[in-house]
Amino acid sequence: MTVDLIEEIPELSEALSARIQTDALLKEVIEDLKKVSELLDDVSITASERAEWTHIRSELVNELRRMVKRNPRNISN
């Protein structure tokens, strides 16, 4: 389960891609999302761990949405 911003949050992928090089916090959240996605690829984790990591992944995606919406001038990039 790799992170694909276009697939995950298509409405914001362009704005995120444009900002990732200049926004350290945004870059950190995306890196965290990649790490969580890699953990979800691990077939050895338990169902409860998978549920927890899935929830964390959802929260990270929601945070990306909030970050872009907080700075609306970058959405039209």
N, CA and C atoms as an extended XYZ file, in Angstrom:
231
Properties=species:S:1:pos:R:3:atomname:S:1:resname:S:1:resid:I:1 pbc="F F F"
N         0.848       -1.182        0.000 N   MET     1
C         0.000        0.000        0.000 CA  MET     1
C         0.887        1.236        0.000 C   MET     1
N         1.336        1.629       -1.132 N   THR     2
C         2.158        2.824       -1.219 CA  THR     2
C         1.272        4.054       -1.205 C   THR     2
N         1.860        5.170       -0.849 N   VAL     3
C         1.113        6.415       -0.786 CA  VAL     3
C         1.056        7.027       -2.174 C   VAL     3
N        -0.130        7.221       -2.650 N   ASP     4
C        -0.348        7.872       -3.928 CA  ASP     4
C        -1.288        9.050       -3.664 C   ASP     4
N        -0.704       10.255       -3.620 N   LEU     5
C        -1.508       11.423       -3.275 CA  LEU     5
C        -2.645       11.651       -4.254 C   LEU     5
N        -2.421       11.348       -5.514 N   ILE     6
C        -3.469       11.549       -6.519 CA  ILE     6
C        -4.642       10.621       -6.235 C   ILE     6
N        -4.349        9.402       -5.842 N   GLU     7
C        -5.403        8.446       -5.543 CA  GLU     7
C        -6.044        8.722       -4.185 C   GLU     7
N        -5.222        9.054       -3.207 N   GLU     8
C        -5.686        9.240       -1.839 CA  GLU     8
C        -6.536       10.501       -1.669 C   GLU     8
N        -6.033       11.600       -2.153 N   ILE     9
C        -6.747       12.875       -2.027 CA  ILE     9
C        -6.615       13.650       -3.341 C   ILE     9
N        -7.323       13.188       -4.357 N   PRO    10
C        -7.160       13.760       -5.694 CA  PRO    10
C        -7.437       15.259       -5.772 C   PRO    10
N        -8.358       15.733       -4.953 N   GLU    11
C        -8.708       17.148       -5.016 CA  GLU    11
C        -7.594       18.056       -4.503 C   GLU    11
N        -6.625       17.496       -3.791 N   LEU    12
C        -5.546       18.299       -3.229 CA  LEU    12
C        -4.161       17.908       -3.722 C   LEU    12
N        -4.073       16.884       -4.528 N   SER    13
C        -2.760       16.369       -4.910 CA  SER    13
C        -1.901       17.408       -5.620 C   SER    13
N        -2.498       18.215       -6.470 N   GLU    14
C        -1.723       19.229       -7.189 CA  GLU    14
C        -1.160       20.268       -6.222 C   GLU    14
N        -1.998       20.743       -5.310 N   ALA    15
C        -1.538       21.730       -4.336 CA  ALA    15
C        -0.467       21.144       -3.421 C   ALA    15
N        -0.647       19.896       -3.018 N   LEU    16
C         0.347       19.253       -2.160 CA  LEU    16
C         1.664       19.075       -2.895 C   LEU    16
N         1.597       18.630       -4.123 N   SER    17
C         2.814       18.426       -4.908 CA  SER    17
C         3.576       19.732       -5.095 C   SER    17
N         2.845       20.819       -5.281 N   ALA    18
C         3.483       22.113       -5.484 CA  ALA    18
C         4.158       22.625       -4.210 C   ALA    18
N         3.617       22.263       -3.060 N   ARG    19
C         4.129       22.784       -1.789 CA  ARG    19
C         5.130       21.873       -1.094 C   ARG    19
N         5.213       20.627       -1.485 N   ILE    20
C         6.017       19.669       -0.723 CA  ILE    20
C         7.491       20.070       -0.622 C   ILE    20
N         8.025       20.718       -1.620 N   GLN    21
C         9.439       21.095       -1.604 CA  GLN    21
C         9.719       22.287       -0.701 C   GLN    21
N         8.713       23.110       -0.425 N   THR    22
C         8.945       24.327        0.349 CA  THR    22
C         8.319       24.313        1.736 C   THR    22
N         7.518       23.321        2.042 N   ASP    23
C         6.811       23.271        3.318 CA  ASP    23
C         7.296       22.064        4.121 C   ASP    23
N         8.154       22.328        5.100 N   ALA    24
C         8.769       21.249        5.876 CA  ALA    24
C         7.735       20.451        6.660 C   ALA    24
N         6.745       21.106        7.228 N   LEU    25
C         5.720       20.405        7.996 CA  LEU    25
C         4.894       19.491        7.089 C   LEU    25
N         4.539       20.002        5.934 N   LEU    26
C         3.799       19.201        4.964 CA  LEU    26
C         4.614       17.978        4.552 C   LEU    26
N         5.871       18.183        4.302 N   LYS    27
C         6.756       17.081        3.918 CA  LYS    27
C         6.826       16.036        5.027 C   LYS    27
N         6.864       16.483        6.271 N   GLU    28
C         6.917       15.562        7.408 CA  GLU    28
C         5.645       14.720        7.507 C   GLU    28
N         4.488       15.348        7.303 N   VAL    29
C         3.233       14.601        7.360 CA  VAL    29
C         3.172       13.565        6.239 C   VAL    29
N         3.626       13.932        5.063 N   ILE    30
C         3.636       12.982        3.943 CA  ILE    30
C         4.592       11.824        4.223 C   ILE    30
N         5.746       12.111        4.820 N   GLU    31
C         6.679       11.038        5.186 CA  GLU    31
C         6.046       10.109        6.219 C   GLU    31
N         5.337       10.677        7.188 N   ASP    32
C         4.644        9.857        8.182 CA  ASP    32
C         3.587        8.985        7.511 C   ASP    32
N         2.880        9.545        6.552 N   LEU    33
C         1.871        8.787        5.821 CA  LEU    33
C         2.514        7.620        5.069 C   LEU    33
N         3.674        7.847        4.493 N   LYS    34
C         4.392        6.772        3.795 CA  LYS    34
C         4.798        5.663        4.768 C   LYS    34
N         5.292        6.050        5.951 N   LYS    35
C         5.711        5.062        6.942 CA  LYS    35
C         4.525        4.217        7.409 C   LYS    35
N         3.407        4.871        7.663 N   VAL    36
C         2.213        4.148        8.105 CA  VAL    36
C         1.735        3.201        7.003 C   VAL    36
N         1.773        3.654        5.780 N   SER    37
C         1.363        2.801        4.663 CA  SER    37
C         2.255        1.576        4.556 C   SER    37
N         3.552        1.758        4.791 N   GLU    38
C         4.468        0.621        4.775 CA  GLU    38
C         4.142       -0.360        5.900 C   GLU    38
N         3.809        0.161        7.075 N   LEU    39
C         3.431       -0.712        8.186 CA  LEU    39
C         2.174       -1.507        7.853 C   LEU    39
N         1.248       -0.882        7.147 N   LEU    40
C         0.021       -1.578        6.770 CA  LEU    40
C         0.276       -2.662        5.727 C   LEU    40
N         1.392       -2.586        5.033 N   ASP    41
C         1.775       -3.625        4.079 CA  ASP    41
C         2.270       -4.888        4.780 C   ASP    41
N         2.642       -4.750        6.042 N   ASP    42
C         3.182       -5.870        6.812 CA  ASP    42
C         2.053       -6.838        7.168 C   ASP    42
N         2.106       -8.013        6.580 N   VAL    43
C         1.043       -9.002        6.804 CA  VAL    43
C         1.132       -9.651        8.180 C   VAL    43
N         2.215       -9.411        8.907 N   SER    44
C         2.372      -10.052       10.212 CA  SER    44
C         1.741       -9.264       11.365 C   SER    44
N         1.257       -8.042       11.104 N   ILE    45
C         0.659       -7.282       12.199 CA  ILE    45
C        -0.735       -7.831       12.516 C   ILE    45
N        -1.114       -7.673       13.769 N   THR    46
C        -2.405       -8.196       14.216 CA  THR    46
C        -3.539       -7.312       13.708 C   THR    46
N        -4.746       -7.828       13.808 N   ALA    47
C        -5.929       -7.067       13.365 CA  ALA    47
C        -6.085       -5.788       14.166 C   ALA    47
N        -5.808       -5.845       15.463 N   SER    48
C        -5.948       -4.629       16.277 CA  SER    48
C        -4.880       -3.598       15.911 C   SER    48
N        -3.665       -4.060       15.621 N   GLU    49
C        -2.616       -3.137       15.172 CA  GLU    49
C        -2.987       -2.528       13.824 C   GLU    49
N        -3.501       -3.359       12.933 N   ARG    50
C        -3.910       -2.879       11.620 CA  ARG    50
C        -5.005       -1.813       11.752 C   ARG    50
N        -5.947       -2.048       12.639 N   ALA    51
C        -7.031       -1.079       12.852 CA  ALA    51
C        -6.478        0.240       13.387 C   ALA    51
N        -5.529        0.149       14.311 N   GLU    52
C        -4.936        1.361       14.866 CA  GLU    52
C        -4.153        2.134       13.810 C   GLU    52
N        -3.333        1.424       13.022 N   TRP    53
C        -2.556        2.084       11.972 CA  TRP    53
C        -3.472        2.647       10.877 C   TRP    53
N        -4.556        1.977       10.597 N   THR    54
C        -5.520        2.484        9.616 CA  THR    54
C        -6.131        3.787       10.107 C   THR    54
N        -6.433        3.835       11.392 N   HIS    55
C        -6.979        5.065       11.972 CA  HIS    55
C        -5.952        6.200       11.901 C   HIS    55
N        -4.719        5.885       12.234 N   ILE    56
C        -3.654        6.895       12.170 CA  ILE    56
C        -3.482        7.391       10.741 C   ILE    56
N        -3.517        6.487        9.799 N   ARG    57
C        -3.388        6.860        8.382 CA  ARG    57
C        -4.518        7.803        7.967 C   ARG    57
N        -5.726        7.505        8.408 N   SER    58
C        -6.874        8.357        8.118 CA  SER    58
C        -6.685        9.751        8.711 C   SER    58
N        -6.165        9.807        9.912 N   GLU    59
C        -5.913       11.101       10.550 CA  GLU    59
C        -4.844       11.901        9.806 C   GLU    59
N        -3.826       11.219        9.313 N   LEU    60
C        -2.791       11.911        8.544 CA  LEU    60
C        -3.351       12.481        7.248 C   LEU    60
N        -4.196       11.728        6.572 N   VAL    61
C        -4.819       12.212        5.343 CA  VAL    61
C        -5.695       13.427        5.659 C   VAL    61
N        -6.437       13.345        6.745 N   ASN    62
C        -7.274       14.481        7.147 CA  ASN    62
C        -6.425       15.702        7.481 C   ASN    62
N        -5.283       15.483        8.116 N   GLU    63
C        -4.393       16.600        8.427 CA  GLU    63
C        -3.848       17.237        7.150 C   GLU    63
N        -3.528       16.441        6.153 N   LEU    64
C        -3.086       17.006        4.873 CA  LEU    64
C        -4.170       17.889        4.278 C   LEU    64
N        -5.402       17.430        4.343 N   ARG    65
C        -6.519       18.241        3.838 CA  ARG    65
C        -6.614       19.569        4.589 C   ARG    65
N        -6.499       19.507        5.913 N   ARG    66
C        -6.575       20.728        6.721 CA  ARG    66
C        -5.423       21.670        6.402 C   ARG    66
N        -4.222       21.110        6.215 N   MET    67
C        -3.058       21.952        5.935 CA  MET    67
C        -3.228       22.735        4.640 C   MET    67
N        -3.741       22.098        3.619 N   VAL    68
C        -3.924       22.787        2.340 CA  VAL    68
C        -5.049       23.813        2.448 C   VAL    68
N        -6.104       23.458        3.120 N   LYS    69
C        -7.243       24.377        3.238 CA  LYS    69
C        -6.923       25.589        4.087 C   LYS    69
N        -5.958       25.474        5.002 N   ARG    70
C        -5.543       26.618        5.816 CA  ARG    70
C        -4.833       27.667        4.987 C   ARG    70
N        -4.343       27.269        3.827 N   ASN    71
C        -3.582       28.173        2.984 CA  ASN    71
C        -4.197       28.144        1.580 C   ASN    71
N        -5.403       28.732        1.426 N   PRO    72
C        -6.149       28.589        0.168 CA  PRO    72
C        -5.468       29.157       -1.071 C   PRO    72
N        -4.562       30.077       -0.930 N   ARG    73
C        -3.911       30.623       -2.127 CA  ARG    73
C        -3.084       29.584       -2.860 C   ARG    73
N        -2.698       28.507       -2.163 N   ASN    74
C        -1.890       27.459       -2.792 CA  ASN    74
C        -2.727       26.401       -3.474 C   ASN    74
N        -4.013       26.382       -3.266 N   ILE    75
C        -4.858       25.368       -3.879 CA  ILE    75
C        -4.966       25.573       -5.388 C   ILE    75
N        -4.893       26.795       -5.829 N   SER    76
C        -5.065       27.077       -7.252 CA  SER    76
C        -3.784       26.920       -8.053 C   SER    76
N        -2.718       26.448       -7.452 N   ASN    77
C        -1.436       26.276       -8.161 CA  ASN    77
C        -1.586       25.400       -9.364 C   ASN    77
